[in-house]
Amino acid sequence: MAAVLASGDGAVLSHRSATALYGAWGSGTGEIHVTVPRKVRSTRSIHRHFSALPADEMEIVDGIPVTSASRAVLDLASEKGEAAAESALREIEYLGIYADVSLPTLLARHSNHLGVRACREALDHLRDDPGGRIRSDLEELFVAFLDTHRLPRPRLNFWLLIGDDRFQVDCLWPEARLVGELDGFRSHGTRRAFGSDRRRDRKLGAAGYRVVRITEDQIRNETDALASDLQASVIAYAPWQR
């Protein structure tokens, strides 16, 4: 709110600061992004963007003037690309956040906006996507990796009922009965997490699921090998390939 007030009349929170306020993408820390209807110089802590926004692209959230959710995604896409836009769109849908003007309408309205292409790609992916929320940067990175290598997307953060146990798996390719677990040290690096992960892997294996554990290092530095292994695991075991 301080950044908006410091930017003058008509200023609204925008870009990744707006998606953070909606709880859709980003933490809201660091440089604050504000859109103003006139050219105003940025400072070290406030990044000011110039745009005369129509009334239907602005909202009030927690008392703070902010771009609408769909406009926030469009602006986010111009800086952070398709993967970030897709993550934000998934979370907005999950949270049930609605705007007066839809994202497709905004894309037609602002055809020269730098975020248009990334948003169109995000919408195309979501149209044919198995579904699920992207809850971490590692999941976002992995989805982009799958798209780059033209591998089928899994269901994300999916709940499986195994006997009396209920497990949420990071990735599930149901036809191949393959579970992918994205191992980040923050969530899987403790002794307790290590033991819990192995017990869950054992139960999933007994129920006929294969489990593959994937790290950020593999996604970034072993891309060809990882893509080849997943291709064999997902495609070769799928019923339509038999």
C-alpha positions as a Markdown table, in Angstrom:
| # | Residue | x | y | z |
|---|---|---|---|---|
| 1 | Met | 0.0 | 0.0 | 0.0 |
| 2 | Ala | 2.9 | 2.3 | 0.8 |
| 3 | Ala | 4.3 | 1.8 | -2.7 |
| 4 | Val | 1.0 | 2.5 | -4.3 |
| 5 | Leu | 0.4 | 5.7 | -2.3 |
| 6 | Ala | 4.0 | 6.8 | -3.0 |
| 7 | Ser | 3.3 | 6.5 | -6.8 |
| 8 | Gly | 0.5 | 9.0 | -6.9 |
| 9 | Asp | -3.2 | 9.1 | -8.0 |
| 10 | Gly | -4.3 | 6.2 | -10.2 |
| 11 | Ala | -1.5 | 3.9 | -9.2 |
| 12 | Val | -2.2 | 0.2 | -8.7 |
| 13 | Leu | -0.1 | -2.8 | -7.6 |
| 14 | Ser | 0.8 | -4.9 | -10.6 |
| 15 | His | 2.9 | -7.6 | -12.2 |
| 16 | Arg | 4.4 | -10.2 | -9.8 |
| 17 | Ser | 3.5 | -8.0 | -6.8 |
| 18 | Ala | -0.2 | -8.3 | -7.9 |
| 19 | Thr | -0.1 | -12.0 | -8.3 |
| 20 | Ala | 1.6 | -12.3 | -4.9 |
| 21 | Leu | -1.2 | -10.2 | -3.3 |
| 22 | Tyr | -3.8 | -12.6 | -4.9 |
| 23 | Gly | -1.8 | -15.6 | -3.5 |
| 24 | Ala | -1.4 | -16.9 | -7.1 |
| 25 | Trp | 2.4 | -16.6 | -7.8 |
| 26 | Gly | 5.4 | -15.1 | -6.0 |
| 27 | Ser | 6.1 | -14.1 | -2.4 |
| 28 | Gly | 5.7 | -10.4 | -2.6 |
| 29 | Thr | 9.2 | -9.8 | -1.3 |
| 30 | Gly | 11.8 | -7.6 | -2.9 |
| 31 | Glu | 11.1 | -4.8 | -5.5 |
| 32 | Ile | 7.5 | -3.7 | -5.6 |
| 33 | His | 5.8 | -3.4 | -9.0 |
| 34 | Val | 3.3 | -0.6 | -9.5 |
| 35 | Thr | 1.5 | 0.6 | -12.7 |
| 36 | Val | 0.8 | 4.3 | -13.0 |
| 37 | Pro | -1.2 | 6.3 | -15.6 |
| 38 | Arg | 1.6 | 8.7 | -16.2 |
| 39 | Lys | 5.4 | 8.4 | -16.5 |
| 40 | Val | 6.9 | 8.4 | -13.1 |
| 41 | Arg | 10.5 | 7.4 | -12.3 |
| 42 | Ser | 11.2 | 4.2 | -10.6 |
| 43 | Thr | 13.2 | 4.0 | -7.3 |
| 44 | Arg | 15.4 | 1.2 | -5.9 |
| 45 | Ser | 12.4 | -0.3 | -4.1 |
| 46 | Ile | 9.5 | 0.5 | -6.4 |
| 47 | His | 9.4 | -0.5 | -10.1 |
| 48 | Arg | 6.9 | 1.8 | -11.9 |
| 49 | His | 5.3 | 0.7 | -15.1 |
| 50 | Phe | 3.4 | 3.2 | -17.3 |
| 51 | Ser | -0.1 | 2.3 | -18.6 |
| 52 | Ala | -3.5 | 3.9 | -18.6 |
| 53 | Leu | -5.6 | 1.0 | -17.3 |
| 54 | Pro | -9.4 | 0.9 | -17.9 |
| 55 | Ala | -11.6 | 0.5 | -14.9 |
| 56 | Asp | -12.4 | -3.2 | -15.6 |
| 57 | Glu | -8.7 | -4.1 | -15.3 |
| 58 | Met | -8.4 | -2.8 | -11.7 |
| 59 | Glu | -9.6 | -4.2 | -8.3 |
| 60 | Ile | -9.4 | -3.4 | -4.6 |
| 61 | Val | -7.9 | -6.3 | -2.6 |
| 62 | Asp | -7.4 | -6.0 | 1.1 |
| 63 | Gly | -7.8 | -2.2 | 0.7 |
| 64 | Ile | -5.0 | -2.1 | -1.9 |
| 65 | Pro | -5.6 | -0.9 | -5.5 |
| 66 | Val | -4.4 | -3.7 | -7.7 |
| 67 | Thr | -4.7 | -4.9 | -11.3 |
| 68 | Ser | -7.3 | -7.5 | -11.9 |
| 69 | Ala | -6.2 | -11.1 | -11.6 |
| 70 | Ser | -6.3 | -11.6 | -15.4 |
| 71 | Arg | -4.3 | -8.4 | -16.0 |
| 72 | Ala | -1.8 | -9.4 | -13.3 |
| 73 | Val | -1.2 | -12.7 | -15.1 |
| 74 | Leu | -0.7 | -10.9 | -18.5 |
| 75 | Asp | 1.8 | -8.5 | -16.9 |
| 76 | Leu | 3.6 | -11.4 | -15.0 |
| 77 | Ala | 3.9 | -13.3 | -18.3 |
| 78 | Ser | 5.7 | -10.3 | -19.9 |
| 79 | Glu | 8.5 | -10.6 | -17.3 |
| 80 | Lys | 8.5 | -14.2 | -16.2 |
| 81 | Gly | 7.2 | -16.1 | -19.2 |
| 82 | Glu | 4.8 | -19.0 | -19.9 |
| 83 | Ala | 5.7 | -21.3 | -17.0 |
| 84 | Ala | 5.0 | -18.5 | -14.4 |
| 85 | Ala | 1.8 | -17.5 | -16.2 |
| 86 | Glu | 0.6 | -21.1 | -16.2 |
| 87 | Ser | 1.3 | -21.6 | -12.5 |
| 88 | Ala | -0.6 | -18.4 | -11.7 |
| 89 | Leu | -3.6 | -19.4 | -13.8 |
| 90 | Arg | -3.8 | -22.8 | -12.1 |
| 91 | Glu | -3.7 | -21.2 | -8.7 |
| 92 | Ile | -6.3 | -18.5 | -9.6 |
| 93 | Glu | -8.6 | -21.3 | -10.8 |
| 94 | Tyr | -8.1 | -23.3 | -7.7 |
| 95 | Leu | -8.7 | -20.3 | -5.4 |
| 96 | Gly | -11.8 | -19.3 | -7.4 |
| 97 | Ile | -10.6 | -15.8 | -8.2 |
| 98 | Tyr | -12.6 | -14.2 | -11.0 |
| 99 | Ala | -12.1 | -10.9 | -12.9 |
| 100 | Asp | -14.6 | -8.8 | -14.8 |
| 101 | Val | -12.6 | -9.3 | -18.0 |
| 102 | Ser | -11.2 | -12.7 | -18.9 |
| 103 | Leu | -7.6 | -13.3 | -20.0 |
| 104 | Pro | -8.6 | -14.2 | -23.6 |
| 105 | Thr | -10.5 | -10.9 | -23.8 |
| 106 | Leu | -7.4 | -9.1 | -22.5 |
| 107 | Leu | -5.2 | -10.8 | -25.1 |
| 108 | Ala | -7.4 | -9.5 | -27.9 |
| 109 | Arg | -7.6 | -6.1 | -26.3 |
| 110 | His | -3.8 | -5.8 | -25.8 |
| 111 | Ser | -2.5 | -7.7 | -28.8 |
| 112 | Asn | 0.8 | -5.9 | -28.7 |
| 113 | His | 1.5 | -6.5 | -25.0 |
| 114 | Leu | 4.7 | -8.4 | -24.3 |
| 115 | Gly | 2.9 | -11.0 | -22.3 |
| 116 | Val | 0.5 | -12.1 | -25.0 |
| 117 | Arg | 2.5 | -14.9 | -26.6 |
| 118 | Ala | 3.4 | -16.5 | -23.2 |
| 119 | Cys | -0.3 | -16.3 | -22.0 |
| 120 | Arg | -1.5 | -17.9 | -25.2 |
| 121 | Glu | 0.9 | -20.8 | -24.8 |
| 122 | Ala | -0.1 | -21.2 | -21.1 |
| 123 | Leu | -3.8 | -21.3 | -22.1 |
| 124 | Asp | -3.1 | -23.8 | -24.8 |
| 125 | His | -1.2 | -26.1 | -22.4 |
| 126 | Leu | -4.0 | -25.8 | -19.8 |
| 127 | Arg | -6.7 | -26.6 | -22.3 |
| 128 | Asp | -5.3 | -30.1 | -22.8 |
| 129 | Asp | -3.7 | -30.6 | -19.4 |
| 130 | Pro | -4.5 | -33.5 | -17.0 |
| 131 | Gly | -4.9 | -30.9 | -14.3 |
| 132 | Gly | -3.6 | -30.2 | -10.8 |
| 133 | Arg | -1.9 | -27.3 | -9.0 |
| 134 | Ile | 1.7 | -26.3 | -9.4 |
| 135 | Arg | 2.9 | -25.6 | -5.9 |
| 136 | Ser | 6.6 | -25.0 | -6.2 |
| 137 | Asp | 9.3 | -23.6 | -8.4 |
| 138 | Leu | 10.6 | -27.2 | -8.9 |
| 139 | Glu | 7.3 | -28.4 | -10.2 |
| 140 | Glu | 7.1 | -25.4 | -12.5 |
| 141 | Leu | 10.6 | -26.2 | -13.8 |
| 142 | Phe | 9.7 | -29.8 | -14.3 |
| 143 | Val | 6.5 | -29.0 | -16.3 |
| 144 | Ala | 8.6 | -26.7 | -18.6 |
| 145 | Phe | 11.1 | -29.6 | -19.0 |
| 146 | Leu | 8.4 | -32.0 | -20.1 |
| 147 | Asp | 7.0 | -29.6 | -22.6 |
| 148 | Thr | 10.5 | -28.9 | -24.1 |
| 149 | His | 11.0 | -32.6 | -24.6 |
| 150 | Arg | 7.4 | -33.3 | -25.7 |
| 151 | Leu | 6.7 | -35.7 | -22.9 |
| 152 | Pro | 3.2 | -36.2 | -21.7 |
| 153 | Arg | 2.2 | -34.1 | -18.7 |
| 154 | Pro | 1.2 | -35.9 | -15.5 |
| 155 | Arg | -1.6 | -35.1 | -13.0 |
| 156 | Leu | 0.0 | -32.9 | -10.5 |
| 157 | Asn | -0.3 | -33.2 | -6.7 |
| 158 | Phe | -2.7 | -36.0 | -7.0 |
| 159 | Trp | -4.2 | -38.0 | -4.1 |
| 160 | Leu | -3.9 | -41.8 | -4.3 |
| 161 | Leu | -5.9 | -44.1 | -2.0 |
| 162 | Ile | -3.7 | -47.2 | -1.3 |
| 163 | Gly | -5.5 | -49.5 | 1.2 |
| 164 | Asp | -6.2 | -47.5 | 4.3 |
| 165 | Asp | -3.5 | -44.9 | 3.3 |
| 166 | Arg | -4.0 | -41.8 | 1.3 |
| 167 | Phe | -0.9 | -40.3 | -0.4 |
| 168 | Gln | -0.5 | -37.1 | -2.3 |
| 169 | Val | 2.0 | -37.7 | -5.1 |
| 170 | Asp | 3.8 | -34.9 | -7.0 |
| 171 | Cys | 3.2 | -36.4 | -10.4 |
| 172 | Leu | 1.0 | -39.3 | -11.7 |
| 173 | Trp | 0.9 | -40.8 | -15.2 |
| 174 | Pro | -2.2 | -43.0 | -14.5 |
| 175 | Glu | -2.1 | -45.1 | -17.7 |
| 176 | Ala | 1.5 | -46.1 | -17.1 |
| 177 | Arg | 1.0 | -46.4 | -13.3 |
| 178 | Leu | 4.0 | -44.2 | -12.8 |
| 179 | Val | 4.6 | -41.9 | -9.9 |
| 180 | Gly | 7.1 | -39.1 | -10.1 |
| 181 | Glu | 8.4 | -37.5 | -6.9 |
| 182 | Leu | 10.3 | -34.2 | -7.3 |
| 183 | Asp | 12.8 | -34.2 | -4.5 |
| 184 | Gly | 14.0 | -30.9 | -3.2 |
| 185 | Phe | 16.3 | -30.9 | -0.2 |
| 186 | Arg | 14.0 | -28.5 | 1.8 |
| 187 | Ser | 11.1 | -30.9 | 1.8 |
| 188 | His | 12.9 | -34.3 | 1.6 |
| 189 | Gly | 16.3 | -33.7 | 3.2 |
| 190 | Thr | 15.6 | -34.7 | 6.8 |
| 191 | Arg | 16.1 | -38.1 | 8.3 |
| 192 | Arg | 12.3 | -38.3 | 9.0 |
| 193 | Ala | 11.3 | -37.3 | 5.5 |
| 194 | Phe | 13.8 | -39.9 | 4.1 |
| 195 | Gly | 12.2 | -42.7 | 6.0 |
| 196 | Ser | 8.7 | -41.6 | 5.3 |
| 197 | Asp | 9.4 | -41.3 | 1.6 |
| 198 | Arg | 10.8 | -44.9 | 1.5 |
| 199 | Arg | 7.8 | -46.3 | 3.4 |
| 200 | Arg | 5.5 | -44.6 | 0.9 |
| 201 | Asp | 7.5 | -45.9 | -2.1 |
| 202 | Arg | 7.2 | -49.4 | -0.7 |
| 203 | Lys | 3.4 | -49.2 | -0.3 |
| 204 | Leu | 3.0 | -47.7 | -3.8 |
| 205 | Gly | 5.2 | -50.4 | -5.3 |
| 206 | Ala | 3.1 | -53.1 | -3.6 |
| 207 | Ala | 0.0 | -51.6 | -5.2 |
| 208 | Gly | 1.5 | -51.8 | -8.6 |
| 209 | Tyr | 2.9 | -48.3 | -9.1 |
| 210 | Arg | 6.5 | -47.6 | -10.2 |
| 211 | Val | 8.1 | -44.6 | -8.4 |
| 212 | Val | 10.8 | -42.5 | -10.0 |
| 213 | Arg | 12.5 | -39.7 | -7.9 |
| 214 | Ile | 13.7 | -36.6 | -9.8 |
| 215 | Thr | 15.9 | -33.9 | -8.6 |
| 216 | Glu | 16.5 | -30.3 | -9.7 |
| 217 | Asp | 20.0 | -31.2 | -10.6 |
| 218 | Gln | 18.8 | -33.9 | -13.0 |
| 219 | Ile | 16.3 | -31.6 | -14.6 |
| 220 | Arg | 19.0 | -28.9 | -15.2 |
| 221 | Asn | 22.1 | -31.0 | -15.8 |
| 222 | Glu | 21.1 | -34.4 | -17.0 |
| 223 | Thr | 18.3 | -33.3 | -19.3 |
| 224 | Asp | 18.8 | -35.8 | -22.2 |
| 225 | Ala | 19.3 | -38.8 | -20.0 |
| 226 | Leu | 16.3 | -37.9 | -17.8 |
| 227 | Ala | 14.1 | -37.2 | -20.9 |
| 228 | Ser | 15.1 | -40.6 | -22.4 |
| 229 | Asp | 14.4 | -42.5 | -19.2 |
| 230 | Leu | 11.0 | -40.8 | -18.7 |
| 231 | Gln | 10.1 | -41.5 | -22.4 |
| 232 | Ala | 10.8 | -45.2 | -21.8 |
| 233 | Ser | 8.9 | -45.2 | -18.4 |
| 234 | Val | 5.8 | -43.3 | -19.5 |
| 235 | Ile | 5.4 | -44.3 | -23.1 |
| 236 | Ala | 6.6 | -47.9 | -23.1 |
| 237 | Tyr | 4.3 | -48.9 | -20.2 |
| 238 | Ala | 1.2 | -47.1 | -21.4 |
| 239 | Pro | -1.6 | -49.4 | -22.6 |
| 240 | Trp | -2.0 | -47.6 | -26.0 |
| 241 | Gln | 1.5 | -48.6 | -26.9 |
| 242 | Arg | 1.0 | -52.3 | -26.4 |
